Amino acid sequence: MKKILLPTDFSENSWNAIKYALQLFKDQECAFILLNTYTPIIYQFEYMQSSTAQLRAMDAVKETSKHKLEELQKKITSEFNNPKHTFSQISSFNSLISEIDDLYSNNIMDVIVMGTKGASGVAGVLFGSNTIHVIKNAKCPVLAVPNDFSFETPHEILFPTDYEIEYQEAHLKPIIDIAQKHISRINILHVFVGNGLNSNQEKNKSILETNFKNIAHLFHDVKNQNVPEAITNFQLKARVNLLAMINNKHSFFENLFFKSTINQIGFHLNIPLLIIPSKI
């Protein structure tokens, strides 16, 4: 049974990500974990003299979190009644990142599905700070779903790569699982400057060929474009439903999302993004 963590701040953005997950995995036996973390503002300031008042405030926030999780689960079972899916809830006085680390160490989830922005999402910003932190620190795949994306079956998966990663089965399994369940085609997009592949890149490409042999796939080479430009141009030619990337600290992924501002790279993500950690 696949274990899927669904962090929520009860925003429309997080609800949209939950709906996406429920539809993407509708034919699979899944255990969904609804997670809400909270650190009350009242706890962060010391202007309250009475510890009793502090405890009451804490209890109120805790009860609100639990109540909203119950309401959310009722909403899910009302709109997506699926006998293959089970649900549990976690309401935690913790930061989202710390809680996810704790859950991962206890083998709670296989994948995290979350919205790209939180309740205070700012227009024009690719990822909210919580999403960025989760992506950077997660030890399992993260599926980030844009706020305005309505579910589409991922028939076309775009997988940009520089062939600099020695692919392990664990890197490719999340992509292969989705492709097999939805009869998808994987488009491997190699963006490069200069000459062709070196021997190490050729070896890594052959690993991909071997792993994808039972799935429809195509290799594409794009020269003298930056990665965001190549992704955008590819999407103009083909209706891509899912973008999958490996978060290799030394590859273009790091530069793409963590070392550039959205305005600098001119890249707007309008499809779900599956991020797979390089150490998995």
DAHUWO-V935008 format. One record per helix or strand of 2 or more residues. SS is the DSSP state (helix for helix, strand for strand). FROM is the first residue (numbers start at 1). TO is the last residue. If there is no record, write none. Layout:
BEGIN
ss/from/to
SS/FROM/TO
SS/FROM/TO
END
This chain:
BEGIN
ss/from/to
strand/2/7
helix/12/24
strand/30/37
helix/41/44
helix/51/79
strand/85/92
helix/96/105
strand/111/115
helix/129/137
strand/141/145
strand/156/161
helix/169/182
strand/185/192
helix/199/211
strand/217/223
helix/227/237
strand/242/247
helix/252/258
helix/262/265
strand/272/277
END
